Amino acid sequence: MGETVLRADAMLTPEGVVVGAELAFDGSGRITYAGSARPSAPGDPDRETRDLSGHVLMPGLVNGHTHSAMTLLRGVSDDEGFMPWLAAVQALEQHLTHEDVATGLQLAMVEMIETGTVAFADMYHWDERLIELVRAAGMRAMVALASFAPDSVGFPGVSSWTGAEAVEQTEALAERYAGDRQIRVAYGPHAPYTCPPEFLRDIAARAIECGIPIHTHVSESAAEVEQIRERYGTTPGEHLASLGLFDAEVLAAHCVHLTEGEIGLFARTGTAVSHNPVSNLKLGCGIAPLPEWREAGLRVSLGTDSVASNNTLDLFEEIKTATILHRGARQDAAIVRASDVLDIATRGGAEAIGFRETGALEAGRLADVIALDVTGSTATPLDLSAQPRALVSHLGFAATGADVRHVFIGGRHVYADGEHLTLDAGAIRARAARARKRLAAAGS
């Protein structure tokens, strides 16, 4: 199998910015070279060279927490707080069908790919058909089957599975996709305020025995924290710890209201967290203590949450927000740097959701790489030859998902100059529009 060579104006690598850059990967999708452009070799029929002048290369983005099928609920309950918003969304979810979930998932992947996201951690209904849609699109995903209680059916129009059956299906799917480069399967107990303690204890024991990760919500809102204190006399994190959850591999979403003790607990147990700044701000949930997380050494990813609580899946918006949010809140412009958040959105996210061979452009890793156009107005003036570090500033504060022109995942070209190569974007958007009309009528 041949080699592909990408040549661009600059590239973001673990060692810093390379100007006049070259990235090469082999037929297996593994990076063989990442550095300064090498002299052109005589024509080689087994090598394809792409001239990406006017572009820069960076690792593909990783969405550390979302609910992809909820793209069909974009714009629902935009001006209500967390608990009223949740009630409105869950009421509409009762009318979803399996076809709706498939359409919502595909629409999410269209949006994620065209804005530079290559991998995501998702909690919703999942089965083999839905997972195969991800594999066909070329993306990577950690998929968690959402569950609420052993006898509770979470999505009655989609599946008859109870929480207990979702747990059993999780284990079957984890076995089916063991070792898959694109898919990891996780348990998805929704949250400590929706799941009974014995159900959570059972999932924790299973996760430890089977080696399957857990993806859950923790301390997203002050109301949730108060509920847990009233029921169990402790904080959500301490409650989950008492049930053994953190003896397993855990990805905890939001974590807005973690106490100092909980942050220490997460650090000791290696628990990964997902920072979702736009969703948390939009729902009025608060500001997660990212600086304290980083100081404690937590494993951190960056997430959008669903578009029902965010309205877009553009991780570049999250990158800028996560950087400037904490500066403003702490009145300290040095407390979070753009380079820190770019690392969280790429290498950190890939590690947090379990795709450790990705997340950075260096030899030996899988080629999850995106190319951004830097010829437009928001990239002018950008003189990378004189100031290579200006690329970090541009990616952190000025770039948007609309600048993404090419996406490669494991060396597979999935998006080229605005064209999706693995998804029929037009047909998916049309199906999504029809589904939303039906849901709106059903919920009225």
Secondary structure, DSSP 8 states (H G I E B T S, - for coil): --EEEEEEEEEEETTEEEEEEEEEE-TTSBEEEEEE-----S--TTEEEEEEEEEEEEE-EEEEEE-GGGGGGTTTTTTS-HHHHHHHHHHHHTT--HHHHHHHHHHHHHHHHHTTEEEEEEEE---HHHHHHHHHHT-EEEEEEEE-STT-BS-TTT---BHHHHHHHHHHHHHHTTT-SSEEEEEEE--TTTS-HHHHHHHHHHHHHHT--EEEEES-SHHHHHHHHHHHSS-HHHHHHHTTGGGS-EEEEE-TT--HHHHHHHHHHT-EEEE-HHHHHHTT-----HHHHHHHT-EEEE----TTSSS---HHHHHHHHHHHHHHHHT-TTSS-HHHHHHIIIIIHHHHTT-TT-SS-STTSB--EEEEE--SGGG-S--TTT-TTHHHHHHHHT--GGGEEEEEETTEEEEETTEESSS-HHHHHHHHHHHHHHHHHHH-
